[in-house]
Amino acid sequence: MKVIDLKKYGPIIGSRSVGDEIFNKINASLETEEKVEVNLYNIKSMATFCAKQIFGKLYLELGSEKFFERIILKNADNDLRTIIQIGIQHALKENN
Amino acid sequence: MNSINRLISAPKFFKAKYIIDFINRSEAIFSLKNKHENKFVLDLSRIQQCTMIGVLLIYKFIEFSVKNNCFNAPAFAMNDIVREAMEKYGFKPLIFSYIKDKKKAEREFRKLNVSITDEFIIAPQALLRNDKYSAETLNSKYLPKIEKYYSFDEKIVSMIFLCFSEVLLNFWEHAVDDTQSIIVANGNNSNLEIACADNGEGIISTLENSEIYTNRNNPDSVITKAVKKGVTSKSGTNHMGYGLWLIDEIVNRVGGRLHVYSEGGYYIREFGKVKNGKCGFWQGTIIYISLPLDQPITLADIEKPELDNKFNLKINWA
Protein backbone atom coordinates (compact mmCIF):
# COMPACT_ATOMS: atom_id res chain seq x y z
CA MET A 1 0.00 0.00 0.00
CA LYS A 2 1.28 3.40 -0.96
CA VAL A 3 1.05 6.22 1.59
CA ILE A 4 0.70 9.77 0.26
CA ASP A 5 1.31 12.39 2.88
CA LEU A 6 -0.31 15.75 2.12
CA LYS A 7 1.42 17.54 5.00
CA LYS A 8 3.58 19.65 2.72
CA TYR A 9 0.48 21.14 1.06
CA GLY A 10 -1.08 22.23 4.38
CA PRO A 11 -2.53 23.82 6.36
CA ILE A 12 -5.01 24.71 3.59
CA ILE A 13 -5.44 23.42 0.08
CA GLY A 14 -6.81 26.37 -1.83
CA SER A 15 -5.60 26.47 -5.41
CA ARG A 16 -6.23 24.60 -8.65
CA SER A 17 -2.52 23.89 -9.22
CA VAL A 18 -2.13 22.16 -5.85
CA GLY A 19 -5.37 20.25 -6.42
CA ASP A 20 -4.07 19.03 -9.79
CA GLU A 21 -0.77 17.95 -8.27
CA ILE A 22 -2.46 15.94 -5.51
CA PHE A 23 -4.94 14.31 -7.89
CA ASN A 24 -2.16 13.30 -10.28
CA LYS A 25 -0.10 11.88 -7.43
CA ILE A 26 -2.96 9.72 -6.15
CA ASN A 27 -4.02 8.68 -9.63
CA ALA A 28 -0.49 7.65 -10.60
CA SER A 29 -0.17 5.56 -7.45
CA LEU A 30 -3.42 3.75 -8.23
CA GLU A 31 -1.84 2.42 -11.42
CA THR A 32 0.72 0.39 -9.49
CA GLU A 33 -0.80 -0.04 -6.04
CA GLU A 34 -3.98 -1.77 -5.01
CA LYS A 35 -4.53 0.61 -2.09
CA VAL A 36 -3.52 4.20 -1.49
CA GLU A 37 -3.61 5.83 1.92
CA VAL A 38 -3.93 9.60 1.81
CA ASN A 39 -2.70 11.11 5.05
CA LEU A 40 -4.47 14.41 5.71
CA TYR A 41 -2.63 15.22 8.90
CA ASN A 42 -1.98 18.99 9.10
CA ILE A 43 -4.62 19.77 6.49
CA LYS A 44 -6.94 22.11 8.37
CA SER A 45 -9.14 23.16 5.49
CA MET A 46 -9.66 22.79 1.77
CA ALA A 47 -11.57 24.86 -0.75
CA THR A 48 -14.68 22.96 -1.84
CA PHE A 49 -13.41 23.42 -5.41
CA CYS A 50 -10.30 21.37 -4.58
CA ALA A 51 -12.31 18.68 -2.78
CA LYS A 52 -14.30 18.16 -5.96
CA GLN A 53 -11.21 18.43 -8.14
CA ILE A 54 -9.38 15.68 -6.20
CA PHE A 55 -11.81 13.38 -4.44
CA GLY A 56 -14.92 14.01 -6.51
CA LYS A 57 -13.03 13.10 -9.66
CA LEU A 58 -11.50 9.98 -8.06
CA TYR A 59 -14.91 8.87 -6.79
CA LEU A 60 -16.38 9.19 -10.27
CA GLU A 61 -13.48 7.43 -11.97
CA LEU A 62 -13.30 4.52 -9.52
CA GLY A 63 -16.95 4.18 -8.57
CA SER A 64 -18.15 4.01 -4.97
CA GLU A 65 -17.06 0.40 -4.22
CA LYS A 66 -13.54 0.76 -5.61
CA PHE A 67 -13.14 4.18 -4.04
CA PHE A 68 -13.98 2.66 -0.66
CA GLU A 69 -11.68 -0.32 -1.17
CA ARG A 70 -8.70 1.45 -2.69
CA ILE A 71 -8.59 4.92 -1.14
CA ILE A 72 -8.06 5.33 2.58
CA LEU A 73 -8.41 8.85 3.95
CA LYS A 74 -6.53 9.16 7.20
CA ASN A 75 -6.49 11.91 9.83
CA ALA A 76 -9.35 13.97 8.38
CA ASP A 77 -11.22 15.87 11.08
CA ASN A 78 -14.98 16.40 10.94
CA ASP A 79 -14.78 19.64 8.99
CA LEU A 80 -12.41 18.24 6.41
CA ARG A 81 -14.61 15.16 6.07
CA THR A 82 -17.58 17.41 5.38
CA ILE A 83 -15.66 19.38 2.76
CA ILE A 84 -14.59 16.15 1.02
CA GLN A 85 -18.14 14.79 1.16
CA ILE A 86 -19.48 18.00 -0.39
CA GLY A 87 -16.89 17.76 -3.17
CA ILE A 88 -17.81 14.16 -3.96
CA GLN A 89 -21.52 14.81 -3.64
CA HIS A 90 -21.33 17.69 -6.08
CA ALA A 91 -19.32 15.66 -8.59
CA LEU A 92 -21.94 12.89 -8.43
CA LYS A 93 -24.84 15.31 -8.83
CA GLU A 94 -23.23 16.84 -11.87
CA ASN A 95 -22.55 13.44 -13.39
CA ASN A 96 -26.20 12.36 -13.14
CA MET B 1 -12.23 64.04 -16.96
CA ASN B 2 -13.92 66.98 -15.30
CA SER B 3 -12.36 69.24 -12.70
CA ILE B 4 -14.04 67.54 -9.73
CA ASN B 5 -12.46 64.19 -10.52
CA ARG B 6 -8.97 65.65 -10.45
CA LEU B 7 -9.23 65.73 -6.69
CA ILE B 8 -10.19 62.43 -5.12
CA SER B 9 -10.50 62.39 -1.36
CA ALA B 10 -11.04 59.50 1.01
CA PRO B 11 -13.86 59.31 3.57
CA LYS B 12 -13.04 60.96 6.92
CA PHE B 13 -13.69 57.68 8.66
CA PHE B 14 -12.21 55.18 6.26
CA LYS B 15 -13.68 51.96 7.54
CA ALA B 16 -15.98 49.22 6.19
CA LYS B 17 -19.09 51.38 6.57
CA TYR B 18 -17.71 53.90 4.06
CA ILE B 19 -16.27 51.60 1.39
CA ILE B 20 -19.08 52.63 -0.97
CA ASP B 21 -18.17 56.31 -0.50
CA PHE B 22 -14.62 55.63 -1.57
CA ILE B 23 -15.66 53.51 -4.55
CA ASN B 24 -18.05 56.24 -5.69
CA ARG B 25 -15.32 58.85 -5.46
CA SER B 26 -12.60 56.79 -7.11
CA GLU B 27 -14.35 54.94 -9.95
CA ALA B 28 -12.98 57.37 -12.55
CA ILE B 29 -9.52 55.78 -12.43
CA PHE B 30 -10.79 52.64 -14.15
CA SER B 31 -11.46 54.64 -17.31
CA LEU B 32 -8.07 56.38 -17.23
CA LYS B 33 -5.72 53.58 -18.30
CA ASN B 34 -2.70 55.12 -20.05
CA LYS B 35 -4.33 58.56 -20.09
CA HIS B 36 -1.48 60.27 -18.14
CA GLU B 37 -3.88 62.87 -16.76
CA ASN B 38 -2.20 65.95 -15.32
CA LYS B 39 -2.81 67.78 -12.06
CA PHE B 40 -4.33 64.89 -10.16
CA VAL B 41 -4.45 64.88 -6.36
CA LEU B 42 -5.31 62.02 -4.00
CA ASP B 43 -6.25 63.77 -0.79
CA LEU B 44 -5.89 61.62 2.32
CA SER B 45 -5.23 64.57 4.60
CA ARG B 46 -8.69 64.83 6.13
CA ILE B 47 -8.92 61.24 7.29
CA GLN B 48 -9.64 60.97 11.00
CA GLN B 49 -9.75 57.18 11.20
CA CYS B 50 -8.28 54.60 8.83
CA THR B 51 -8.86 50.90 9.41
CA MET B 52 -7.40 47.84 7.68
CA ILE B 53 -9.86 47.95 4.77
CA GLY B 54 -9.15 51.66 4.29
CA VAL B 55 -5.42 51.04 3.99
CA LEU B 56 -5.99 48.12 1.61
CA LEU B 57 -8.17 50.23 -0.70
CA ILE B 58 -5.72 53.14 -0.66
CA TYR B 59 -3.03 50.66 -1.69
CA LYS B 60 -5.14 49.19 -4.52
CA PHE B 61 -6.08 52.66 -5.77
CA ILE B 62 -2.44 53.79 -5.90
CA GLU B 63 -1.19 50.48 -7.33
CA PHE B 64 -3.80 50.50 -10.12
CA SER B 65 -3.28 54.15 -11.05
CA VAL B 66 0.53 53.88 -11.07
CA LYS B 67 0.67 50.59 -12.97
CA ASN B 68 -1.84 51.76 -15.54
CA ASN B 69 -0.32 55.23 -16.01
CA CYS B 70 -3.60 56.94 -15.17
CA PHE B 71 -1.88 60.15 -14.05
CA ASN B 72 1.18 62.18 -14.83
CA ALA B 73 3.08 63.19 -11.68
CA PRO B 74 0.11 62.84 -9.32
CA ALA B 75 0.18 64.51 -5.90
CA PHE B 76 -0.61 62.67 -2.69
CA ALA B 77 -1.61 64.53 0.44
CA MET B 78 -1.77 62.57 3.65
CA ASN B 79 -1.78 63.18 7.38
CA ASP B 80 -0.15 61.36 10.28
CA ILE B 81 -3.28 59.27 10.91
CA VAL B 82 -2.96 57.72 7.47
CA ARG B 83 0.81 57.25 7.77
CA GLU B 84 0.36 55.54 11.12
CA ALA B 85 -2.38 53.29 9.74
CA MET B 86 -0.17 52.31 6.79
CA GLU B 87 2.62 51.54 9.25
CA LYS B 88 0.34 49.59 11.60
CA TYR B 89 -0.98 47.33 8.86
CA GLY B 90 2.45 46.84 7.29
CA PHE B 91 1.72 48.65 4.00
CA LYS B 92 3.76 51.83 4.40
CA PRO B 93 6.99 50.86 2.55
CA LEU B 94 4.98 49.26 -0.24
CA ILE B 95 2.64 52.22 -0.76
CA PHE B 96 5.51 54.70 -0.63
CA SER B 97 7.49 52.65 -3.14
CA TYR B 98 4.59 52.97 -5.60
CA ILE B 99 4.47 56.71 -5.00
CA LYS B 100 8.23 57.27 -5.28
CA ASP B 101 9.72 54.47 -7.38
CA LYS B 102 7.47 51.75 -8.72
CA LYS B 103 10.45 49.60 -9.70
CA LYS B 104 11.07 48.98 -6.01
CA ALA B 105 7.46 48.02 -5.37
CA GLU B 106 7.81 44.30 -6.11
CA ARG B 107 10.72 44.02 -3.70
CA GLU B 108 8.64 45.69 -1.01
CA PHE B 109 5.70 43.50 -1.92
CA ARG B 110 7.64 40.43 -0.89
CA LYS B 111 8.62 41.99 2.42
CA LEU B 112 5.07 42.16 3.78
CA ASN B 113 5.21 40.51 7.14
CA VAL B 114 2.92 39.18 9.85
CA SER B 115 3.04 41.17 13.06
CA ILE B 116 1.98 39.55 16.34
CA THR B 117 1.72 40.85 19.88
CA ASP B 118 -0.09 39.34 22.87
CA GLU B 119 -3.16 41.37 21.97
CA PHE B 120 -3.48 41.22 18.21
CA ILE B 121 -2.27 39.79 14.95
CA ILE B 122 -1.94 41.84 11.75
CA ALA B 123 -1.26 39.77 8.70
CA PRO B 124 -0.84 41.18 5.18
CA GLN B 125 0.18 38.63 2.55
CA ALA B 126 1.21 39.23 -1.05
CA LEU B 127 -0.64 37.30 -3.73
CA LEU B 128 1.62 37.12 -6.74
CA ARG B 129 0.18 35.22 -9.64
CA ASN B 130 2.39 32.71 -11.48
CA ASP B 131 4.87 32.78 -8.66
CA LYS B 132 5.64 29.92 -6.28
CA TYR B 133 6.49 32.51 -3.63
CA SER B 134 2.86 33.20 -2.74
CA ALA B 135 1.67 29.61 -2.41
CA GLU B 136 4.73 28.53 -0.44
CA THR B 137 4.75 31.55 1.85
CA LEU B 138 1.03 31.27 2.51
CA ASN B 139 1.29 27.71 3.72
CA SER B 140 4.73 27.63 5.30
CA LYS B 141 4.80 31.00 7.06
CA TYR B 142 1.60 33.01 6.89
CA LEU B 143 -1.18 30.57 7.80
CA PRO B 144 0.83 28.74 10.52
CA LYS B 145 1.25 32.06 12.34
CA ILE B 146 -2.50 32.64 12.30
CA GLU B 147 -3.03 29.03 13.40
CA LYS B 148 -0.61 29.47 16.28
CA TYR B 149 -2.20 32.74 17.40
CA TYR B 150 -5.62 31.06 17.59
CA SER B 151 -4.36 27.68 18.82
CA PHE B 152 -6.46 28.04 21.99
CA ASP B 153 -9.54 27.01 19.98
CA GLU B 154 -9.38 24.53 17.08
CA LYS B 155 -12.87 25.50 15.95
CA ILE B 156 -11.81 29.12 15.49
CA VAL B 157 -8.85 27.97 13.37
CA SER B 158 -11.15 25.78 11.30
CA MET B 159 -13.66 28.60 10.71
CA ILE B 160 -10.96 31.11 9.79
CA PHE B 161 -9.16 28.71 7.45
CA LEU B 162 -12.37 27.78 5.68
CA CYS B 163 -12.94 31.48 4.94
CA PHE B 164 -9.32 31.88 3.85
CA SER B 165 -9.42 28.87 1.53
CA GLU B 166 -12.55 30.13 -0.25
CA VAL B 167 -11.36 33.77 -0.51
CA LEU B 168 -7.98 32.64 -1.84
CA LEU B 169 -9.52 30.20 -4.30
CA ASN B 170 -11.78 32.98 -5.54
CA PHE B 171 -8.74 35.20 -6.08
CA TRP B 172 -6.63 32.57 -7.88
CA GLU B 173 -9.49 31.52 -10.13
CA HIS B 174 -11.19 34.81 -10.96
CA ALA B 175 -8.76 37.68 -10.56
CA VAL B 176 -6.73 36.42 -13.49
CA ASP B 177 -5.75 39.88 -14.68
CA ASP B 178 -4.46 41.02 -11.32
CA THR B 179 -0.87 39.98 -10.83
CA GLN B 180 -0.24 41.69 -7.50
CA SER B 181 -2.82 41.72 -4.81
CA ILE B 182 -2.91 41.38 -1.06
CA ILE B 183 -5.00 39.46 1.41
CA VAL B 184 -4.89 40.95 4.87
CA ALA B 185 -6.15 39.84 8.25
CA ASN B 186 -6.40 41.74 11.50
CA GLY B 187 -7.55 40.09 14.67
CA ASN B 188 -7.53 39.58 18.40
CA ASN B 189 -9.04 36.95 20.69
CA SER B 190 -12.59 38.09 20.08
CA ASN B 191 -12.75 39.16 16.42
CA LEU B 192 -10.98 38.67 13.10
CA GLU B 193 -11.25 40.70 9.91
CA ILE B 194 -10.16 39.35 6.53
CA ALA B 195 -10.07 41.51 3.38
CA CYS B 196 -8.96 40.94 -0.17
CA ALA B 197 -9.24 43.43 -3.02
CA ASP B 198 -8.30 42.83 -6.64
CA ASN B 199 -8.58 44.60 -9.97
CA GLY B 200 -9.00 41.47 -12.05
CA GLU B 201 -12.14 40.12 -13.63
CA GLY B 202 -15.04 40.95 -11.31
CA ILE B 203 -18.03 38.87 -10.27
CA ILE B 204 -20.34 40.44 -12.86
CA SER B 205 -17.94 39.68 -15.72
CA THR B 206 -17.23 36.12 -14.57
CA LEU B 207 -20.95 35.39 -14.34
CA GLU B 208 -21.67 36.89 -17.76
CA ASN B 209 -22.23 33.50 -19.35
CA SER B 210 -24.19 31.98 -16.51
CA GLU B 211 -27.94 31.56 -16.16
CA ILE B 212 -28.22 34.17 -13.37
CA TYR B 213 -26.75 36.93 -15.47
CA THR B 214 -29.32 39.44 -16.59
CA ASN B 215 -27.49 42.49 -17.80
CA ARG B 216 -24.86 44.99 -16.73
CA ASN B 217 -27.52 47.36 -15.47
CA ASN B 218 -28.29 45.02 -12.56
CA PRO B 219 -24.92 44.30 -10.92
CA ASP B 220 -26.52 44.30 -7.46
CA SER B 221 -28.92 41.55 -8.47
CA VAL B 222 -26.12 39.45 -9.99
CA ILE B 223 -23.93 39.76 -6.87
CA THR B 224 -26.82 38.84 -4.60
CA LYS B 225 -27.53 35.73 -6.66
CA ALA B 226 -23.83 34.87 -6.68
CA VAL B 227 -23.97 34.51 -2.90
CA LYS B 228 -26.64 31.84 -3.19
CA LYS B 229 -25.67 28.18 -2.96
CA GLY B 230 -24.63 26.44 -6.15
CA VAL B 231 -24.32 29.55 -8.33
CA THR B 232 -21.18 29.39 -10.41
CA SER B 233 -19.82 30.94 -13.53
CA LYS B 234 -18.24 27.67 -14.53
CA SER B 235 -20.84 24.94 -14.68
CA GLY B 236 -19.40 21.56 -15.60
CA THR B 237 -16.05 22.33 -14.01
CA ASN B 238 -14.80 21.92 -10.46
CA HIS B 239 -16.44 25.20 -9.52
CA MET B 240 -19.38 24.54 -7.28
CA GLY B 241 -20.65 27.98 -6.35
CA TYR B 242 -20.13 27.22 -2.68
CA GLY B 243 -17.45 29.74 -1.82
CA LEU B 244 -19.41 32.95 -1.27
CA TRP B 245 -22.42 31.05 0.02
CA LEU B 246 -20.31 29.30 2.65
CA ILE B 247 -18.73 32.53 3.82
CA ASP B 248 -22.16 34.19 3.93
CA GLU B 249 -23.57 31.28 5.97
CA ILE B 250 -20.72 31.44 8.48
CA VAL B 251 -21.00 35.22 8.78
CA ASN B 252 -24.76 34.98 9.26
CA ARG B 253 -24.54 32.33 11.95
CA VAL B 254 -21.84 34.06 14.00
CA GLY B 255 -23.43 37.51 13.65
CA GLY B 256 -20.56 38.95 11.64
CA ARG B 257 -20.18 41.09 8.55
CA LEU B 258 -19.63 40.27 4.89
CA HIS B 259 -19.19 42.95 2.24
CA VAL B 260 -18.80 42.12 -1.47
CA TYR B 261 -18.29 44.88 -4.06
CA SER B 262 -17.78 44.36 -7.76
CA GLU B 263 -18.31 46.30 -10.97
CA GLY B 264 -21.03 48.67 -9.79
CA GLY B 265 -22.89 46.49 -7.33
CA TYR B 266 -22.64 45.44 -3.71
CA TYR B 267 -23.93 42.84 -1.27
CA ILE B 268 -23.66 43.50 2.46
CA ARG B 269 -24.65 41.24 5.33
CA GLU B 270 -24.27 42.84 8.73
CA PHE B 271 -25.41 41.23 11.95
CA GLY B 272 -28.02 39.11 10.16
CA LYS B 273 -29.43 41.80 7.86
CA VAL B 274 -28.79 41.90 4.14
CA LYS B 275 -28.75 44.91 1.85
CA ASN B 276 -27.68 45.18 -1.74
CA GLY B 277 -27.59 47.90 -4.33
CA LYS B 278 -25.70 49.80 -6.96
CA CYS B 279 -22.54 51.79 -6.30
CA GLY B 280 -19.62 53.23 -8.23
CA PHE B 281 -17.63 50.94 -10.52
CA TRP B 282 -14.79 48.94 -8.98
CA GLN B 283 -12.84 46.88 -11.48
CA GLY B 284 -12.47 43.47 -9.85
CA THR B 285 -13.78 42.44 -6.48
CA ILE B 286 -13.49 43.59 -2.88
CA ILE B 287 -14.33 41.07 -0.17
CA TYR B 288 -14.40 42.11 3.49
CA ILE B 289 -15.25 39.69 6.30
CA SER B 290 -15.54 40.39 10.02
CA LEU B 291 -15.96 37.35 12.28
CA PRO B 292 -16.81 37.48 15.98
CA LEU B 293 -14.98 34.54 17.52
CA ASP B 294 -16.96 33.87 20.69
CA GLN B 295 -19.13 31.15 19.15
CA PRO B 296 -17.24 29.81 16.14
CA ILE B 297 -18.95 27.49 13.70
CA THR B 298 -17.56 25.37 10.94
CA LEU B 299 -18.74 23.64 7.83
CA ALA B 300 -19.66 20.49 9.76
CA ASP B 301 -22.22 22.56 11.70
CA ILE B 302 -23.74 23.91 8.49
CA GLU B 303 -23.78 21.01 6.07
CA LYS B 304 -23.67 17.86 8.18
CA PRO B 305 -27.42 17.32 8.53
CA GLU B 306 -28.00 17.53 4.80
CA LEU B 307 -25.15 15.15 4.04
CA ASP B 308 -26.35 12.64 6.62
CA ASN B 309 -29.92 12.64 5.39
CA LYS B 310 -29.59 12.65 1.64
CA PHE B 311 -26.38 10.88 0.72
CA ASN B 312 -24.81 7.56 1.37
CA LEU B 313 -21.23 8.03 0.25
CA LYS B 314 -18.82 5.16 0.68
CA ILE B 315 -15.64 6.66 2.08
CA ASN B 316 -13.00 4.79 4.04
CA TRP B 317 -11.94 7.21 6.77
CA ALA B 318 -9.49 4.71 8.28
Boltz contact constraints between the chains, C-beta under 6 A:
constraints:
  - contact:
      token1: [A, 11]
      token2: [B, 143]
      max_distance: 6.0
  - contact:
      token1: [A, 11]
      token2: [B, 147]
      max_distance: 6.0
  - contact:
      token1: [A, 12]
      token2: [B, 161]
      max_distance: 6.0
  - contact:
      token1: [A, 12]
      token2: [B, 165]
      max_distance: 6.0
  - contact:
      token1: [A, 14]
      token2: [B, 165]
      max_distance: 6.0
  - contact:
      token1: [A, 14]
      token2: [B, 168]
      max_distance: 6.0
  - contact:
      token1: [A, 14]
      token2: [B, 169]
      max_distance: 6.0
  - contact:
      token1: [A, 15]
      token2: [B, 172]
      max_distance: 6.0
  - contact:
      token1: [A, 44]
      token2: [B, 161]
      max_distance: 6.0
  - contact:
      token1: [A, 45]
      token2: [B, 161]
      max_distance: 6.0
  - contact:
      token1: [A, 45]
      token2: [B, 162]
      max_distance: 6.0
  - contact:
      token1: [A, 45]
      token2: [B, 165]
      max_distance: 6.0
  - contact:
      token1: [A, 47]
      token2: [B, 165]
      max_distance: 6.0
  - contact:
      token1: [A, 47]
      token2: [B, 166]
      max_distance: 6.0
  - contact:
      token1: [A, 47]
      token2: [B, 169]
      max_distance: 6.0
  - contact:
      token1: [A, 48]
      token2: [B, 240]
      max_distance: 6.0
  - contact:
      token1: [A, 48]
      token2: [B, 242]
      max_distance: 6.0
  - contact:
      token1: [A, 49]
      token2: [B, 169]
      max_distance: 6.0
  - contact:
      token1: [A, 49]
      token2: [B, 238]
      max_distance: 6.0
  - contact:
      token1: [A, 52]
      token2: [B, 238]
      max_distance: 6.0
  - contact:
      token1: [A, 52]
      token2: [B, 240]
      max_distance: 6.0
  - contact:
      token1: [A, 53]
      token2: [B, 238]
      max_distance: 6.0
  - contact:
      token1: [A, 64]
      token2: [B, 314]
      max_distance: 6.0
  - contact:
      token1: [A, 68]
      token2: [B, 314]
      max_distance: 6.0
  - contact:
      token1: [A, 68]
      token2: [B, 316]
      max_distance: 6.0
  - contact:
      token1: [A, 72]
      token2: [B, 316]
      max_distance: 6.0
  - contact:
      token1: [A, 72]
      token2: [B, 318]
      max_distance: 6.0
  - contact:
      token1: [A, 73]
      token2: [B, 317]
      max_distance: 6.0
  - contact:
      token1: [A, 74]
      token2: [B, 318]
      max_distance: 6.0
  - contact:
      token1: [A, 78]
      token2: [B, 300]
      max_distance: 6.0
  - contact:
      token1: [A, 79]
      token2: [B, 158]
      max_distance: 6.0
  - contact:
      token1: [A, 79]
      token2: [B, 298]
      max_distance: 6.0
  - contact:
      token1: [A, 79]
      token2: [B, 299]
      max_distance: 6.0
  - contact:
      token1: [A, 79]
      token2: [B, 300]
      max_distance: 6.0
  - contact:
      token1: [A, 82]
      token2: [B, 299]
      max_distance: 6.0
  - contact:
      token1: [A, 82]
      token2: [B, 300]
      max_distance: 6.0
  - contact:
      token1: [A, 82]
      token2: [B, 303]
      max_distance: 6.0
  - contact:
      token1: [A, 83]
      token2: [B, 299]
      max_distance: 6.0
  - contact:
      token1: [A, 85]
      token2: [B, 307]
      max_distance: 6.0
  - contact:
      token1: [A, 85]
      token2: [B, 313]
      max_distance: 6.0
  - contact:
      token1: [A, 88]
      token2: [B, 313]
      max_distance: 6.0
  - contact:
      token1: [A, 89]
      token2: [B, 311]
      max_distance: 6.0
  - contact:
      token1: [A, 90]
      token2: [B, 240]
      max_distance: 6.0
